[in-house]
Amino acid sequence: MRFIILILSIIPLFTSVSAQTLHQRWSFTARGPFIGSAVAADGLIIAGSLDSTLYALDTADGSLRWTYRASAPIRSTPCSDGRTLYLNAGGSLIALNTKDGSVRWRFRTRGEKVYSPYAYADYYQSSPVFDGGTVYVGSGDGHVYAVRSSDGSLRWKFNTGDVVHATPAVDSSRIYIGSFNGIMYALQRNHGREVWRFKTVGHRFFPKGEVQGTAVVSNGLVMFGARDYNVYALDAAKGFAHWNRTFPKGWSLSHTANGSALFTGTSDDDLIVAFDAVTGTERWRTDVRFNTFGRGAVKDSLLIIGTLLGQVHVMDTRSGQIVQSFRTEGFRSGHARYFTHPDSISKERFYSIVQDPDGYIKGLYDLGAILSDILLLKDDIIVTSTDGKIYSLRR
């Protein structure tokens, strides 16, 4: 019933997107959907799938170079120090040889878990971040871990007491990471001691104000979204709020910082919004007709970002105008199950068909939803999708 209450507040939209189409260079098909994003390392594009496999592809043509079979579905994004790849999957942090995927070491946490309530929307697990000889990662066991990249030994751990599925954000002295207990933490990098904590407001459906979104650090601010429908901009040094903005219909977990701008993707509000990162003043908003969860990328005054409708949009950062788009194969082949026309997007119709959380997830898979961040490689746009594909696109 709560699922139905939340979704019926969404207003159906029938606008169409008039834009040029991005060129598809190649695509690769896995055996399962992709939730996490792709990373580039040593001439390879690497991404993990819900089929529990990590795929390493040749950047030039998408041909398969090697695979690694994990012990559980992969819901995170690997990271690389150039020589070694670090992957969080199945309650373990695993170091792999970038050349061939062979295991160098494995660090085991106390195990993963899916957060409840609304477990269907706990899409991601924490992605590892490498910095200065240390790999930082959060875990469903409630801890934040700092592990030595050389041998996988523990440097320190910090207990939040609840699920940590956000990815750490790192600056020169601290890491910033939120927990499903509704707190954003600033921890000292060297020994994991708490510098400050900030408690979110909370919401009637989500009284903890669970911090599901990953923070971005820019202009001396730590910016993130929580399940309480708020976006927060905190002082990086002291942890107090400079500003916050509330979206009326749902979460806002996608944040892309560029200079003085913060580009925010929303869920049930169906918007991409540009803020002045320092003041929180809104610059523009664009209706993209569906939810956005992955981060975008900025290049040459253009924001490139994907949506759960299975579409990649290239937007003018100054006006929010969509200038180019791409539809995943999943959307092209699956949209007729949910919409009368590919340009007539009614979320009311979509939710009347999916009915419940399981149907909702199936719908996202059918539409080739993009939950991943955009990866830019020179002129190439790399994106993963729930239709089980990795795409290489070009403007």
C-alpha positions, 0 to 999 in steps of 0.5 A: 500500500505504501508503494501505491501511495507514493507513486500515485502522486506522480503527474503523467507527462506527455511532452516529447523530446526533440533532439538529435540522436547520439551515434552508437559506436558499439554495444556489449551484451551481458547475461544480466542487468547493469546497476553499477557504472563502468570504469576505464583502466588500461585500455579497458572498459570494466563493469559488473552485472547482476549476473555476478560477472565483472566484464572487461572490454576493449575500449575501441570495439567492445570486444571481451578481454576477460571476465571475473565471476563474483560470489554475488550480484554486482551492484557497485562500480569498480575503481582502479589505481592503474594497475589494480582494480578494486571491486565490492561484491558479496560482502568482500572487497576484492583486488584484481589484476587489471590485465587479466582479472586474476585475484591479488587479495580479498578483504571480507566484511561482516557481510552485505544486506538489503535495507528495508523498508522499500528494499526494492529501491536500495539499488546500489552497494557502496563503490570503493574509492582508491586514494593515497594507497588506501581503498575506502568503502562502505558496507551493508554491515554498517561499517566504513572500511579503510583497507591498504591497497598493497595487501588488503589489510585493515587500516581502520573501520568506523561503525555507523550502526546501519547500512552504508550503501553510499560511496565515499567522497574524499578530499585532502584530509577527510572522507564524507559518507552517509548511512541509512541511519540518516547521518552524514559523517566526516571522518579523518582519512588517516585513522577514521575518527569522526570530525563531525556528523549531520543529521537529516530532517526525516520524512513521514515515509522515511523518518530516519531521513536515510542517506542513500545518495553519494556526496559530492565535494565542491566549493568547500561544500558537501552536497548530497540527497537523502530519502527525506526528499531533501538536498543538503549543502554542508560546510565541509570543514564544520558540518553545518548546513549552508542551504537545503532544497526540498523536492515535493514528490521524491528523492534527489540522489543524483548530483553532478558538480561543475565549477559553481554549478550543481546539477541535480537529478530527481526521482518522482519529480522527473526533473534535472535542476541546475543550482548555484552550488554556493547559494542554492539558487535555482538556475533552471529546471528541465522535465526529462519525464522520468526518474534520474539516479545516476550521476552525469558528466560535464564537457564543453558546456554540456551535461550528459546524463541518463534516466530510468526511462532508458535515455541518455540526454545531452543538455546545455549547461546554461539553459537546460535545453536537451540537444541530443538524446539516445534510447537504449535497446531496452526502451526501443523494444520494450516501451510498447508494453507500458506506453502508447507511443515512445514520445507519450510517456505517462507514468500514471499508465506505467504504474497502473501496469507494474502494480507493485515493487516487483513489477516496477523493477521488471518494468525498469529492466524492460525499459533498459533503465540507466541507473549508472553514472556517465563515463566520458572517454575523450569523445566517447560516452560510456553507459551501462543499462538494465537491458544488460548492455554496455553502450559506447556512444559518440556525439 
